[in-house]
Amino acid sequence: MADAAITVEGAHKRYGGKRALDGLDLTVARGTVHGVLGPNGAGKTTLVRVLATLLRPDAGRVEVAGHDVVTDAYAVRMRIGLLGQHAALDEELGGRQNLELFGRLHHLGAKRARARAGELLERFALTDTGRKPVSAYSGGMRRRLDLAASLLTEPEVLFLDEPTTGLDPRGRAEVWDSVRSLVGGGTTVLLTTQYLEEADQLADRVSVVDAGRVVADGTPDELKAATGGDRVDVVLRDAGQLGTAAALLALPGVRVDADRRLLSAPATDRMATLSRVVRTLQEAGIEAADIALRRPTLDEAFLHLTGGPSPDHQPASGHSASGHLADGTKEPV
């Protein structure tokens, strides 16, 4: 693919007896957000570390921004940025001081570091923070500052490894807006995330990784369509009637969620299925609190494609990337 920012062909990586990457293939188009989803231990973080030249693949071809990560690692590093799960910031310094410090560490020179710090503070709406220490920032402000720091060298490709872990909805929305603006400026973003909603909101395409391989790839809508189309959701007033309702409706592929008093099933014929559900429940005297037709979610697509729980329903992975190409010592996953 001539316009690819990332190309991975048959990548392998083994830790002892464990295959973290098992012939993984991936292509990411320039100027897009590409999401990588997968259960814990699927190989997402190993993939990012290989792409960022922090790990060498055992086999396969891996190129980033047109350069091989093994034979031309330095050129790759000059063209990428990395944002890990946790902010790699000095808590005692202010935002401008942090950016100038990182700029000097990237050999920008004092004048250029000051100029880039000013540009990025304005870009990420952080110019009014003054000399307030980072320890006093909100979660969303910290992540925006960390994102700004990863862009000091104006990378062609930016790796975001679970960038909104631990943020509240407002903080996540702030980071999402910042990512959208980056892509609008031409940056290519590879996003790994535990939040399926995040991939749905941001990604142009999504690759689902399981056991070190890409098991599905497509737009969020294409992956959702793989679950079989529309669904009908029925929330009952009385959870004790779920079994009776499911038996009466006899819908193929029905799922029961007792905690939410919910029946959910595929609806191949939207209106016919809805009419049947309403009529059947009324005739049986079963009261519904809500009935709705909807499109499948990316969460359901994940379940369908991997046969396991979605990342949202698993504990956050134990690994931690410090960001800015500083390798860690945690066990890779």
C-alpha positions in Angstrom: 0.0 0.0 0.0 1.8 3.1 -1.3 0.2 5.5 1.1 0.7 3.4 4.2 2.2 5.0 7.3 2.5 1.6 9.0 3.1 -1.8 7.3 3.4 -5.1 9.3 3.7 -8.4 7.5 4.0 -11.7 9.3 5.4 -10.2 12.5 6.4 -12.7 15.2 7.6 -12.1 18.8 8.0 -14.7 21.4 8.7 -14.4 25.2 9.9 -17.8 26.3 7.2 -20.2 25.4 4.6 -17.5 24.8 3.8 -16.1 21.4 3.0 -12.4 21.8 2.8 -11.8 18.0 2.0 -14.8 15.8 2.3 -13.8 12.2 0.5 -10.4 12.7 -0.4 -8.4 9.6 -1.4 -4.7 9.7 -1.7 -1.8 7.3 -2.4 1.8 8.5 -3.2 4.5 6.0 -1.6 7.9 6.3 -3.6 10.6 8.0 -6.0 8.3 9.7 -6.8 7.0 13.2 -6.4 3.2 13.3 -7.7 1.5 16.4 -6.3 -1.8 17.8 -8.6 -3.7 20.1 -8.1 -7.0 21.8 -8.4 -8.8 25.2 -5.6 -8.5 27.7 -2.6 -10.5 26.5 -3.6 -10.3 22.9 -0.4 -8.6 21.8 -1.4 -5.0 21.5 1.3 -3.5 23.7 3.9 -5.8 22.1 2.9 -4.5 18.7 3.3 -0.9 19.8 6.7 -1.6 21.3 7.8 -3.2 18.1 6.5 -0.3 16.0 8.2 2.2 18.4 11.6 0.3 18.1 11.5 -0.6 21.8 11.4 -4.4 20.9 12.9 -6.2 17.9 10.5 -8.6 16.1 11.8 -12.2 15.8 10.5 -12.4 12.2 8.5 -10.5 9.7 8.7 -7.1 8.0 7.7 -4.0 10.0 7.9 -0.5 8.5 6.9 2.9 10.0 6.8 6.1 7.9 8.7 4.2 5.2 11.5 2.9 7.4 12.3 -0.6 8.7 12.1 -0.8 12.5 15.1 -3.1 12.6 17.5 -1.9 9.9 16.6 1.8 10.2 15.5 2.2 13.8 16.9 5.7 14.2 15.0 7.1 11.2 11.8 5.6 12.7 12.4 7.2 16.1 12.9 10.6 14.4 9.4 10.3 12.9 7.2 9.0 15.7 5.7 10.0 19.0 4.5 7.7 21.8 1.9 8.4 24.5 1.6 5.7 27.2 -1.1 5.0 29.7 0.4 7.3 32.4 1.6 10.9 32.1 5.3 11.2 31.9 5.5 14.7 33.4 7.3 16.4 36.2 4.6 17.1 38.8 6.5 20.1 40.3 6.9 22.0 37.0 4.3 23.9 35.1 3.1 23.0 31.6 5.4 25.4 29.8 8.4 24.2 31.9 7.6 20.6 31.1 7.4 21.2 27.4 10.6 23.2 27.3 12.4 20.5 29.3 11.2 17.7 26.9 12.1 20.0 24.0 15.7 20.3 25.2 15.8 16.5 25.8 14.8 16.1 22.1 17.8 18.4 21.2 15.6 21.2 19.8 17.7 23.9 21.4 16.5 26.5 23.9 14.9 28.9 21.4 13.1 26.2 19.4 12.0 24.5 22.5 10.4 27.7 23.8 8.7 28.4 20.5 7.3 24.8 20.3 6.1 25.0 23.9 4.2 28.1 23.1 2.7 26.7 19.9 1.6 23.5 21.7 0.2 25.2 24.8 -2.0 27.3 22.5 -3.0 24.3 20.4 -4.2 22.3 23.4 -5.8 25.3 25.2 -3.3 25.3 28.1 -1.9 28.8 27.7 -3.8 30.1 30.8 -2.3 27.6 33.2 0.6 30.0 34.0 3.2 28.4 36.2 0.7 26.2 38.0 2.4 22.9 38.7 1.2 19.8 36.9 0.2 18.3 40.2 -2.7 20.8 40.3 -4.0 20.0 36.8 -7.1 18.0 36.1 -6.8 14.6 34.6 -7.9 15.9 31.2 -5.4 18.7 31.3 -2.6 16.3 32.2 -3.3 14.1 29.3 -3.5 17.1 26.9 -0.2 18.3 28.2 1.3 14.8 27.8 -0.1 14.6 24.3 1.5 18.0 23.5 4.8 16.7 24.8 4.6 13.7 22.4 4.2 16.2 19.5 7.3 18.4 20.2 9.2 16.9 17.3 6.2 17.0 15.0 6.0 13.2 14.4 4.5 11.7 11.3 3.1 8.8 13.3 1.8 8.9 16.9 1.2 5.9 19.0 -1.5 6.3 21.7 -1.4 3.3 24.1 -4.7 3.5 26.1 -4.5 7.3 26.3 -7.7 7.9 28.4 -7.3 5.2 31.1 -8.5 6.5 34.4 -10.1 9.7 33.0 -13.6 10.9 33.7 -16.0 11.5 30.8 -15.0 15.1 30.5 -11.3 14.3 30.4 -11.8 11.6 27.8 -13.8 14.1 25.6 -11.0 16.6 25.9 -8.4 14.1 24.7 -10.7 12.9 21.9 -11.1 16.4 20.6 -7.3 16.8 20.7 -6.8 13.6 18.7 -9.3 14.6 16.1 -7.4 17.9 15.6 -4.1 16.0 15.2 -5.5 13.9 12.4 -7.0 17.0 10.8 -3.4 18.3 10.6 -2.1 15.1 8.8 -0.8 13.1 11.7 -1.3 9.3 11.6 -2.5 7.8 14.9 -2.4 4.2 16.0 -4.7 3.9 19.0 -4.8 0.9 21.4 -7.7 1.2 23.9 -9.7 -0.7 26.5 -12.7 1.5 25.7 -14.7 0.3 22.7 -16.6 3.6 22.7 -13.3 5.3 22.2 -12.5 3.3 19.1 -16.0 3.9 17.8 -15.6 7.6 18.3 -12.1 8.1 16.9 -11.1 5.3 14.6 -11.4 5.3 10.8 -10.6 1.6 10.8 -10.2 -0.9 13.6 -8.2 -4.1 13.8 -9.2 -6.7 16.3 -6.2 -8.6 17.7 -6.4 -12.0 19.4 -3.6 -14.4 20.3 -1.1 -12.3 18.4 -3.0 -12.1 15.1 -5.4 -9.7 13.5 -8.7 -11.6 13.4 -10.8 -8.9 11.9 -10.2 -5.5 10.2 -12.6 -2.9 8.9 -14.5 0.3 9.7 -16.4 0.3 13.0 -19.6 0.0 11.0 -18.3 -3.0 9.1 -17.3 -4.8 12.3 -20.7 -4.1 13.8 -22.4 -5.5 10.7 -20.5 -8.8 11.3 -22.7 -9.4 14.3 -25.8 -9.9 12.1 -27.4 -6.5 11.8 -30.0 -4.8 13.9 -31.1 -5.9 17.4 -34.3 -5.5 19.4 -33.8 -4.8 23.2 -36.6 -5.4 25.7 -36.3 -4.2 29.3 -38.9 -5.7 31.6 -40.5 -4.3 34.7 -40.0 -7.6 36.5 -36.7 -9.4 36.1 -38.5 -12.6 37.3 -40.3 -12.8 34.0 -37.2 -12.8 31.8 -37.2 -16.6 31.4 -40.9 -16.7 30.5 -40.6 -13.8 28.1 -37.6 -15.4 26.4 -39.4 -18.7 26.0 -42.5 -17.0 24.5 -40.6 -14.8 22.1 -38.4 -17.7 20.9 -36.1 -15.3 19.1 -32.9 -16.9 17.7 -29.7 -15.7 19.4 -31.5 -14.1 22.3 -29.3 -12.9 25.2 -30.6 -12.4 28.8 -29.1 -9.9 31.2 -30.8 -10.3 34.5 -29.0 -7.4 36.2 -30.4 -5.0 33.6 -33.8 -6.9 33.2 -32.8 -7.1 29.5 -33.6 -9.4 26.6 -31.6 -8.7 23.4 -31.9 -10.5 20.1 -31.1 -10.1 16.4 -33.9 -8.4 14.4 -33.5 -9.5 10.7 -36.8 -7.8 9.9 -37.0 -4.7 12.0 -40.6 -3.8 12.1 -42.0 -7.4 11.9 -39.8 -8.4 14.9 -40.8 -5.3 16.9 -44.5 -5.9 16.2 -44.2 -9.5 17.2 -42.4 -8.7 20.5 -45.0 -6.1 21.5 -47.9 -8.3 20.6 -46.5 -11.4 22.4 -45.7 -9.5 25.6 -49.1 -7.8 25.7 -51.0 -11.1 25.2 -48.9 -12.7 28.0 -49.5 -9.8 30.4 -45.8 -9.1 30.7 -45.0 -5.4 31.2 -42.1 -3.9 29.4 -40.3 -0.8 30.7 -38.7 -0.1 27.3 -38.5 -1.7 23.8 -36.1 -0.4 21.2 -34.6 -1.2 17.9 -30.9 -0.4 17.5 -27.8 -1.0 15.6 -25.2 -3.4 17.1 -22.4 -1.9 19.2 -18.7 -2.3 18.8 -18.8 -4.2 22.1 -21.1 -6.8 20.6 -18.8 -7.0 17.5 -15.9 -7.7 19.8 -17.7 -10.5 21.5 -18.7 -12.0 18.2 -15.2 -11.8 16.7 -13.2 -13.0 19.7 -15.6 -15.2 21.5 -14.7 -13.6 24.9 -15.5 -10.6 27.1 -14.9 -7.2 25.7 -11.9 -5.1 27.0 -14.4 -2.8 28.7 -15.4 -5.7 31.0 -11.9 -6.8 31.9 -9.6 -5.3 34.5 -7.2 -2.8 32.9 -4.0 -4.4 31.9 -1.1 -4.3 34.3 1.4 -2.9 31.9 2.5 0.7 31.9 4.3 2.7 29.2 6.0 5.8 30.4 5.8 7.5 27.1 8.3 9.5 25.0 10.2 6.4 24.0 11.4 5.5 27.5 11.3 1.8 27.7 9.8 0.1 30.8 10.5 -3.1 32.6 7.0 -4.5 33.0 6.2 -7.9 31.6 5.1 -7.4 28.0 1.5 -8.4 27.0 
